[in-house]
């Protein structure tokens, strides 16, 4: 039907007047997912907050559209004089746009477009962009071109920013709190289907619609759900707040295009993005659905894993890895268990490689480094559970290659972990390569009790008791290639549960991060970014490794960390990881201005941590009471800590189901021999678990394991 007469016939109502607009808690989640009882007391999906003079914008649009060869709606003009910007769905529908201000979906940065920063002569005396407490950022030289423009009648046109200002004044909104602002032109016959907006920004901002050009046959509908949508009558110059977590729809069946000013602002400075970036005419952006990066920042960050899940095996590492990849800013690596820093390290192939070749071979091939170069906002990572055990091999390589990395250790009741490990290794299902990697042949034909007793005897023979040091554990056990080989997982059933002995070397170089849920990040603040990057030679490009990262930067040291497969650490690498020597990133994000009210990073506050410890029991609702007993809620809470640790904003997980589960006979049904072996293991682990509590400074950490 080319013209939905049923919609046009629907009575359009005037929105209710609510000067203060929506409380943020009414925009915390899609209204269609809230029960009618839960929506009691909610404002309607659309309210009016005031009105202002649309004349300046109408005049500006009329003058722009009078010059058909130079109209603001022409993408070629925007690309030349403003910023080319993608709005994929709206571009597909043919909706025109004048982009003025935009933030990325996670509100890390807000971008001011050239058309927002230019001023007219009338406003030149106030052409600096005011921010709180007198901080200013001058507009670009492009404003001089704008100030010289005159119409044929000699009248000086106002700028886009000046034309928008009356609406901000009517709401009492300071301009620096605007995080998105554009004009949207809906052509005749275009329909924007029923939808609600998504993204981190939605529940933290107020979305305003201001009709500038409209007609009687524009249909604007909104409601808590699709069945309850109401058609609204919107007047030119009216300022209407839409709860864009509600369902809404718009179509234009009139004879002229509809134009709305649409802008979003935050209530307080504490909700502002972390930085303001002022863009130049014609500058290029690199966009994904949820991220925005300046093309000029390509190559501006070190590449490789931003996070590594180091273990322990069979303790939820696959689940944490998969949950992390539900975050829109996480780019999945080429494989989950890369082993890039243990048995796939290039020296293990018996080759003599240069430093640059090592970088490419052991990092570049796994982490899509070319895309990380062009999209610095994205992060990639790894989950190789053997790293926790093989600290003597892995730590030096991580420090030399990716000293900025954030680490995650997943732990589990060591007895349950051991039984799960055994059942995985002896499982006959799988390809020949999978069976070889698991080490199936090493325990084939043995019982759980036999493997436990054999390894407990080895621990006794080597003197690995709760009084042993991490150095003694390394010298007596880890360096024995027969007991602790690289290349398969059919070994160390007992040793992998000695968490304190394994974690201690890691914590020497990567300080412990808080694993407590008692002090969660508040919703009005941002997680800190990862620590400042320490420069490492080598630049990953689409064609491989070339030159050095930002070689013109004064922060790039010519005496870089030598790469070695040795377990000894260079002084510079150890200092970089421990935080005693901090180098700034080899790039400058100028012109960038810190916005007021933004929480300092962990580095600045002194509360930083590089290694986060999480428990599988907490994730499934059987651990610390602070996480609750509901598995879905518990998983979400644990992952919020993980996201924050990786410098990522909170993301609601669409899928919290268990990962990498294996069907096997539960331990409690496995027979007397296995149960007695489990009891012997539990007694053996008890003093080691006490050491773990002391190491983590949490006396209740292992309480769920007793």
C-alpha positions in Angstrom: 0.0 0.0 0.0 1.7 3.2 -1.1 -0.2 5.3 1.4 -1.2 3.9 4.8 -4.6 5.5 5.1 -5.2 3.8 8.3 -2.3 5.5 9.9 -3.2 8.9 8.4 -6.7 8.5 9.7 -5.5 7.8 13.2 -6.2 10.7 15.6 -2.9 12.6 16.4 -2.7 13.8 20.0 -0.7 16.6 21.5 2.1 15.4 23.7 1.8 16.1 27.4 4.0 18.9 28.7 6.7 17.8 31.2 9.4 20.4 31.6 11.8 18.1 33.4 11.5 15.2 30.9 12.2 11.5 31.6 14.1 10.3 34.7 17.0 8.1 33.4 15.7 5.1 35.2 12.7 5.1 32.8 15.2 4.7 30.0 17.3 2.0 31.5 16.0 -0.8 29.3 13.6 -1.3 26.4 10.1 -0.5 27.6 8.7 -3.5 25.6 10.6 -5.8 27.9 9.1 -4.2 31.1 5.8 -5.6 32.4 2.8 -3.2 32.5 3.1 -3.3 36.3 6.7 -2.3 36.0 5.8 0.6 33.8 3.4 2.1 36.4 4.3 5.7 36.9 6.2 6.0 33.7 5.7 9.1 31.5 4.3 8.5 28.0 6.8 7.6 25.3 6.9 11.2 24.1 6.5 14.4 26.0 7.0 18.1 25.3 9.6 20.0 27.2 9.2 23.4 25.7 9.5 25.4 22.5 11.8 27.9 20.9 12.2 30.0 17.7 12.9 27.8 14.7 13.3 30.9 12.5 17.1 30.9 12.4 17.3 27.3 11.4 14.5 27.7 8.8 16.4 30.7 7.3 19.7 28.8 7.3 18.1 25.8 5.6 16.3 28.0 3.1 19.6 29.6 2.1 21.3 26.3 1.9 18.6 24.7 -0.3 18.4 27.8 -2.5 21.8 26.9 -4.0 21.1 23.4 -5.4 24.7 23.0 -6.4 25.8 23.6 -2.8 23.1 22.2 -0.5 24.0 20.9 2.9 22.1 17.7 2.2 24.5 16.8 -0.6 26.9 14.2 0.6 29.7 15.5 -1.6 29.4 18.9 0.0 29.4 17.4 3.5 32.5 15.3 2.5 34.3 18.4 1.3 33.2 21.0 3.9 32.1 18.9 6.9 32.7 15.2 7.7 31.6 12.2 5.7 29.6 10.2 8.2 27.8 6.8 7.9 24.4 6.2 9.4 23.9 2.8 7.7 20.1 2.2 8.3 19.2 5.9 7.7 21.4 6.1 4.6 19.8 3.0 3.3 16.3 4.6 3.8 17.4 7.8 2.0 17.3 10.0 5.1 19.4 13.1 4.6 21.7 14.4 7.4 23.6 17.4 8.6 26.0 16.1 11.2 27.0 18.6 13.9 28.0 16.6 17.0 28.3 12.8 17.5 29.6 10.5 20.2 30.5 6.8 19.8 27.9 4.4 21.2 29.9 3.8 24.4 30.4 7.6 25.0 34.2 7.4 25.1 34.6 10.4 22.8 32.4 13.2 21.5 33.2 14.6 18.1 32.5 18.2 17.1 32.1 18.5 13.3 33.4 21.5 11.4 29.9 22.8 10.7 29.3 22.9 14.5 32.6 24.7 15.3 32.3 27.4 12.6 30.8 30.7 13.5 29.3 33.7 11.8 30.7 37.3 12.1 27.9 38.1 14.5 29.0 35.4 16.8 32.7 35.7 16.2 33.3 37.4 19.5 32.0 34.3 21.2 33.5 31.8 18.8 35.4 29.7 21.4 33.6 26.6 22.5 32.9 27.1 26.2 33.2 24.3 28.7 32.9 24.2 32.4 35.1 26.4 34.6 36.3 28.6 31.7 38.1 25.9 29.7 37.9 26.8 26.0 38.7 25.3 22.7 39.0 27.6 19.7 37.1 26.9 16.6 39.0 25.9 13.5 40.3 28.3 10.9 37.5 27.0 8.7 35.3 29.4 10.6 37.0 32.3 8.7 35.6 31.0 5.5 32.2 30.8 7.1 32.4 34.4 8.4 33.2 35.7 5.0 30.0 34.3 3.4 27.3 36.8 2.7 24.0 36.4 1.0 23.0 38.5 -2.0 21.1 40.9 0.3 24.3 41.5 2.3 22.8 39.9 5.4 25.1 37.8 7.5 23.8 34.3 8.0 24.1 32.7 11.5 26.0 29.5 12.0 24.5 26.0 12.6 25.6 26.2 16.3 24.0 29.7 16.7 20.8 28.5 15.0 20.6 25.5 17.5 21.3 27.6 20.5 17.7 28.8 21.2 16.6 25.3 21.8 19.4 24.6 24.2 18.7 27.8 26.1 15.0 26.9 26.3 16.0 23.7 28.2 18.8 25.3 30.2 21.3 22.8 28.6 24.9 24.0 28.5 26.3 23.4 24.9 29.1 21.2 26.3 26.6 18.7 27.5 25.3 18.0 23.9 26.7 14.6 22.8 24.8 14.2 19.6 23.2 16.8 17.3 22.1 16.6 13.7 19.4 17.6 11.3 17.5 14.7 9.6 15.6 15.1 6.4 12.9 12.5 5.7 12.0 12.6 2.0 8.4 12.1 0.8 7.3 8.5 0.8 10.1 7.3 3.2 9.2 5.1 6.1 11.4 4.5 9.2 10.0 1.2 10.6 9.0 0.4 14.2 12.1 0.1 16.3 13.7 1.2 19.6 17.3 2.5 19.8 20.0 0.4 21.4 23.5 1.1 22.8 25.2 2.2 26.0 24.4 5.9 25.2 20.6 5.4 25.1 20.0 5.1 28.8 22.3 8.0 29.7 21.1 10.7 27.4 17.9 12.6 26.7 16.8 12.5 23.0 15.1 15.6 21.7 13.1 16.0 18.5 12.4 19.5 17.1 10.3 19.8 14.0 11.8 22.5 11.7 9.9 21.6 8.5 6.8 19.3 8.7 3.4 18.7 7.2 0.0 17.2 8.2 0.8 13.9 6.5 3.8 13.1 8.6 3.0 10.1 10.9 5.0 10.0 14.1 4.1 7.2 16.4 5.5 6.1 19.8 4.6 3.8 22.6 5.8 1.3 25.2 5.3 -1.5 22.7 4.2 -1.8 19.1 0.6 -2.5 20.0 0.4 0.5 22.2 1.9 3.1 19.9 0.1 6.5 19.6 0.3 9.0 16.8 1.5 12.4 18.0 1.0 15.9 16.6 4.3 17.8 16.6 4.5 21.5 16.0 7.4 23.5 14.4 9.7 24.7 17.1 8.3 22.4 19.8 11.0 20.6 21.8 9.9 17.0 22.3 11.7 14.3 24.3 11.4 10.8 23.1 12.1 7.9 25.3 14.0 6.1 22.6 13.9 2.9 24.6 10.2 2.8 23.6 9.0 1.7 20.2 8.7 4.5 17.6 7.9 4.9 13.9 7.8 7.7 11.4 6.7 8.1 7.8 6.2 11.0 5.4 3.2 10.9 3.0 3.1 14.7 2.4 4.3 16.8 -0.5 7.5 18.1 1.1 10.4 16.6 3.1 10.2 16.6 6.8 13.2 18.1 8.7 13.8 17.5 12.4 16.6 18.8 14.6 17.6 15.9 16.8 20.0 16.2 19.7 21.0 14.3 22.8 22.4 15.7 26.0 23.5 14.4 29.4 22.2 15.7 32.7 25.5 16.1 34.5 29.1 16.5 33.6 29.9 13.2 35.2 28.0 11.5 32.4 30.0 13.2 29.7 32.3 11.2 27.3 35.9 11.0 28.4 37.2 13.3 25.7 36.2 15.9 23.1 37.6 15.8 19.6 37.3 18.7 17.2 37.4 17.5 13.6 38.8 19.2 10.5 37.0 19.8 7.2 37.0 16.6 5.0 38.6 14.5 7.7 37.9 10.8 7.4 36.4 8.6 10.2 36.6 4.8 10.5 33.3 3.5 11.9 31.9 0.2 13.0 28.4 -0.2 14.4 29.5 0.9 17.9 32.9 2.6 17.4 34.3 5.7 15.8 38.0 6.3 15.1 39.7 9.1 13.2 41.5 7.8 10.1 44.5 10.0 11.2 44.7 7.7 14.3 45.4 4.6 12.2 48.6 3.0 13.7 48.3 5.1 16.8 48.2 2.2 19.2 50.1 -0.9 19.9 48.4 -4.0 18.4 48.1 -7.5 19.7 46.0 -8.8 22.5 44.5 -6.3 24.8 43.5 -9.0 27.2 44.7 -12.6 27.8 42.8 -15.2 29.8 45.7 -17.2 31.3 43.8 -20.1 32.9 43.1 -22.2 34.8 42.1 -25.0 32.5 38.5 -26.3 33.0 37.7 -23.3 35.1 35.3 -21.3 32.9 37.9 -19.8 30.5 35.9 -20.6 27.4 32.8 -19.0 28.9 34.6 -15.8 29.9 36.2 -15.6 26.4 32.8 -16.1 24.6 31.0 -13.6 26.9 33.8 -11.0 26.2 33.1 -11.5 22.5 29.5 -10.5 22.9 30.8 -7.0 23.5 30.6 -4.9 20.3 34.1 -3.5 20.7 35.9 -6.9 21.1 37.3 -8.3 17.9 37.5 -12.1 17.9 41.0 -13.4 17.3 41.9 -16.0 14.7 41.6 -18.8 17.2 40.6 -19.1 20.9 43.6 -20.9 22.3 46.4 -19.4 20.3 49.3 -20.7 22.4 51.2 -17.8 20.8 53.3 -17.3 23.9 54.1 -20.9 24.8 54.4 -23.8 22.3 53.5 -21.8 19.2 56.2 -19.3 20.0 58.4 -19.1 16.8 61.6 -20.3 18.5 59.9 -23.6 19.2 60.0 -24.2 15.5 63.8 -24.2 15.6 64.1 -21.1 13.4 66.4 -18.2 13.9 64.1 -15.2 13.6 64.7 -11.5 13.8 62.8 -9.5 16.4 60.3 -8.1 13.8 59.7 -11.6 12.4 58.9 -12.8 15.9 56.4 -10.1 16.4 54.6 -10.9 13.2 54.7 -14.7 13.8 53.7 -14.8 17.4 51.2 -11.9 17.6 50.2 -10.6 14.2 48.8 -13.8 12.8 46.3 -14.3 15.7 44.8 -10.9 16.5 43.8 -9.2 13.2 46.4 -6.6 13.7 45.6 -4.8 10.5 42.1 -4.0 11.6 43.3 -3.0 15.1 45.5 -0.5 13.3 42.7 1.2 11.5 40.2 0.9 14.4 42.1 1.7 17.6 38.9 1.6 19.7 38.6 -2.1 19.1 40.3 -4.7 21.2 41.3 -8.3 20.6 42.3 -11.0 23.0 43.3 -14.5 23.7 42.4 -17.4 26.0 45.1 -20.0 26.5 44.6 -21.7 29.8 48.0 -23.3 29.9 49.6 -19.9 30.4 48.9 -19.9 34.1 50.9 -23.0 34.7 53.7 -22.2 32.3 54.5 -18.7 33.8 58.2 -19.3 33.5 57.9 -19.4 29.7 55.0 -17.0 29.1 55.6 -14.1 31.4 58.9 -13.0 29.7 57.4 -13.1 26.3 54.3 -11.2 27.2 56.4 -8.5 28.9 58.6 -8.1 25.9 55.8 -8.3 23.3 52.6 -6.8 24.9 53.5 -5.3 28.2 50.3 -3.3 28.3 48.0 -6.4 28.3 45.3 -6.9 30.9 45.2 -10.5 32.3 42.3 -12.6 33.6 42.6 -15.8 35.7 39.6 -18.0 36.1 39.7 -20.3 39.1 37.5 -23.2 40.3 37.3 -25.7 43.2 40.6 -27.5 42.4 39.0 -30.9 43.1 36.2 -30.3 40.6 38.7 -28.8 38.2 40.9 -31.9 38.4 38.0 -34.3 37.7 36.7 -32.2 34.8 40.3 -32.1 33.4 40.6 -35.9 33.6 37.2 -36.5 31.9 38.2 -34.1 29.1 41.5 -35.8 28.4 40.2 -39.4 28.4 37.1 -38.5 26.3 37.6 -40.6 23.1 35.4 -38.2 21.0 37.1 -35.8 18.8 39.4 -35.5 15.8 43.0 -37.0 15.9 44.4 -33.5 16.3 42.0 -32.8 19.2 42.9 -36.0 20.9 46.6 -35.3 20.5 46.2 -31.7 21.8 44.3 -33.0 24.9 46.9 -35.6 25.5 44.4 -38.4 25.4 47.0 -41.1 25.0 48.8 -40.2 28.2 45.9 -41.1 30.6 44.1 -43.6 28.3 43.3 -46.8 30.3 43.9 -45.1 33.6 41.3 -44.3 36.3 40.9 -40.9 37.9 42.2 -42.4 41.2 45.3 -43.8 39.5 46.2 -40.4 38.0 45.5 -38.6 41.3 47.6 -41.0 43.3 50.5 -41.0 40.8 50.6 -37.2 40.8 50.3 -36.8 44.6 53.2 -39.2 44.9 55.2 -37.0 42.6 54.3 -33.9 44.6 55.6 -35.7 47.8 58.8 -36.8 46.1 59.6 -33.3 44.8 58.8 -31.7 48.2 55.9 -29.6 46.8 54.1 -28.8 50.0 52.2 -25.7 51.1 55.5 -24.4 52.4 57.1 -24.5 49.0 57.8 -21.3 47.3 56.9 -20.4 43.7 60.6 -20.5 42.8 60.9 -24.0 44.2 57.8 -25.1 42.3 59.3 -23.7 39.1 62.7 -25.3 39.6 61.4 -28.7 40.8 58.3 -29.1 38.6 57.8 -26.6 35.8 61.2 -27.0 34.3 60.9 -30.8 34.2 60.0 -31.4 30.6 58.7 -34.9 31.3 56.4 -33.7 34.1 55.2 -30.4 32.6 55.6 -30.6 28.8 54.4 -28.1 26.2 52.2 -29.2 23.4 49.4 -31.2 25.1 47.1 -31.1 28.1 47.4 -34.6 29.5 49.6 -33.7 32.5 49.6 -31.7 35.7 46.2 -32.8 36.9 47.1 -31.9 40.5 49.6 -29.2 39.8 47.1 -27.0 37.9 45.1 -26.7 41.1 48.0 -25.2 43.1 46.7 -21.7 42.3 48.8 -19.7 44.7 52.1 -21.2 43.5 51.0 -20.4 39.9 49.7 -16.9 40.5 52.6 -15.6 42.6 55.0 -15.1 39.6 52.2 -13.4 37.6 51.4 -11.0 40.5 55.1 -10.1 40.8 54.8 -8.5 37.4 51.1 -7.8 37.0 49.5 -6.3 40.1 46.3 -7.8 41.4 43.0 -6.1 40.3 40.1 -6.0 42.7 37.8 -9.1 42.2 35.3 -7.9 44.7 31.7 -7.0 43.5 31.2 -4.8 46.5 32.5 -1.6 44.8 31.1 -1.8 41.3 31.5 1.0 38.8 28.6 3.3 39.1 26.4 3.8 36.1 27.4 7.4 35.8 31.1 6.8 35.3 33.4 5.1 32.8 35.7 2.2 33.3 39.3 3.2 32.9 41.2 2.5 29.8 44.1 0.0 30.0 47.4 1.3 31.3 49.5 3.5 29.1 51.2 1.5 26.3 54.9 0.8 26.5 56.3 1.1 23.0 57.6 -2.0 21.3 59.3 -2.1 17.9 57.3 -3.3 14.9 54.2 -2.0 13.2 51.6 -4.4 12.0 50.1 -3.4 8.6 47.9 -5.3 6.2 51.0 -6.7 4.5 52.9 -7.6 7.6 55.4 -5.8 9.8 57.2 -2.7 8.8 59.3 -0.1 10.4 58.4 1.0 13.9 55.3 2.4 15.6 55.1 6.2 15.2 58.9 6.4 14.7 58.7 10.2 14.8 57.4 10.1 18.3 59.8 11.2 21.0 58.5 8.4 23.2 59.9 5.7 21.0 63.1 4.3 22.5 65.9 3.0 20.3 67.0 0.7 23.0 63.9 -1.5 22.9 63.3 -4.6 24.9 65.2 -7.5 23.4 63.1 -10.5 22.5 64.1 -13.8 23.9 62.6 -17.1 24.8 64.6 -17.1 28.0 62.8 -17.0 31.3 64.9 -14.1 32.5 63.3 -10.7 32.4 64.9 -7.6 31.0 64.9 -4.8 33.6 63.0 -2.5 31.2 60.3 -5.1 30.6 59.9 -5.9 34.3 59.7 -2.2 35.1 57.2 -1.5 32.4 54.8 -4.2 33.7 55.3 -3.3 37.4 54.5 0.3 36.7 57.9 1.7 37.8 58.5 3.1 34.3 55.5 4.5 32.4 55.9 5.5 28.8 53.1 7.4 27.1 51.4 6.0 24.0 53.4 6.8 20.8 50.8 9.1 19.5 48.9 12.3 20.4 45.2 12.5 20.0 45.2 16.2 19.4 43.1 18.2 19.4 41.5 16.4 22.3 40.2 18.1 25.4 39.4 16.3 28.7 35.8 17.0 29.7 34.8 18.0 33.2 33.6 15.4 35.7 35.2 12.4 34.1 36.5 9.8 36.6 40.3 9.4 36.5 41.8 6.2 35.2 43.0 3.6 37.6 46.6 4.6 36.7 45.9 8.2 37.8 44.0 7.2 41.0 46.7 4.7 42.0 44.1 1.9 42.3 45.2 0.0 39.1 45.5 -3.7 38.7 46.6 -5.8 35.8 45.5 -9.3 36.7 41.8 -9.9 37.5 40.9 -13.2 39.3 37.4 -14.5 38.9 35.7 -17.7 40.2 33.6 -20.1 38.2 31.4 -20.7 41.2 30.6 -16.9 41.3 29.6 -17.0 37.6 27.1 -19.9 38.1 25.5 -18.4 41.3 27.2 -20.8 43.7 29.9 -18.6 45.1 30.1 -15.3 46.9 26.6 -14.2 48.1 27.2 -10.7 46.6 26.7 -12.2 43.1 23.4 -13.9 44.1 22.2 -17.3 43.3 20.6 -16.6 39.8 23.1 -17.9 37.3 22.2 -15.3 34.6 22.5 -12.4 37.0 25.7 -13.8 38.6 27.3 -14.2 35.1 26.3 -10.6 34.2 27.8 -9.2 37.4 31.1 -11.1 37.0 31.4 -10.0 33.4 30.8 -6.4 34.3 34.0 -6.6 36.4 35.7 -8.3 33.4 34.5 -5.7 30.9 35.7 -2.8 33.2 39.1 -4.6 33.7 39.5 -4.7 29.9 38.6 -1.0 29.6 35.2 -1.7 28.2 31.8 -0.3 29.1 29.2 -2.4 30.6 27.3 -4.6 28.1 24.2 -6.6 28.9 24.9 -10.2 27.7 22.3 -11.6 25.4 23.5 -15.1 26.0 24.7 -16.3 29.5 24.4 -20.0 28.7 27.3 -22.3 29.8 30.0 -22.8 27.2 32.2 -25.8 26.3 30.2 -28.2 28.5 31.0 -31.9 28.3 28.7 -34.7 29.2 30.3 -37.1 31.7 29.4 -39.0 34.8 29.4 -36.5 37.7 32.0 -37.0 40.4 29.4 -37.8 43.0 28.2 -40.8 40.9 31.7 -41.9 39.8 32.2 -44.7 42.3 34.0 -45.2 45.6 37.5 -45.1 44.2 37.1 -41.7 42.6 35.3 -40.3 45.6 38.1 -41.4 47.9 40.7 -40.0 45.5 38.7 -36.7 45.6 38.9 -36.7 49.4 42.6 -37.2 49.3 42.9 -34.3 46.8 40.7 -32.1 49.0 42.9 -32.7 52.0 46.0 -32.1 50.0 44.7 -28.8 48.6 43.4 -27.4 51.9 46.6 -25.7 53.0 47.3 -24.5 49.4 43.9 -22.9 49.3 44.7 -21.1 52.6 47.8 -19.7 50.9 45.6 -18.6 48.0 43.3 -16.6 50.3 46.4 -14.9 51.8 47.8 -14.1 48.4 44.5 -12.6 47.2 44.0 -10.9 50.6 40.5 -12.4 50.7 39.9 -14.9 53.6 36.6 -16.1 52.1 37.8 -16.6 48.6 37.7 -20.4 48.8 34.7 -20.8 51.1 32.6 -22.2 48.3 35.2 -25.0 47.8 34.9 -26.6 51.2 
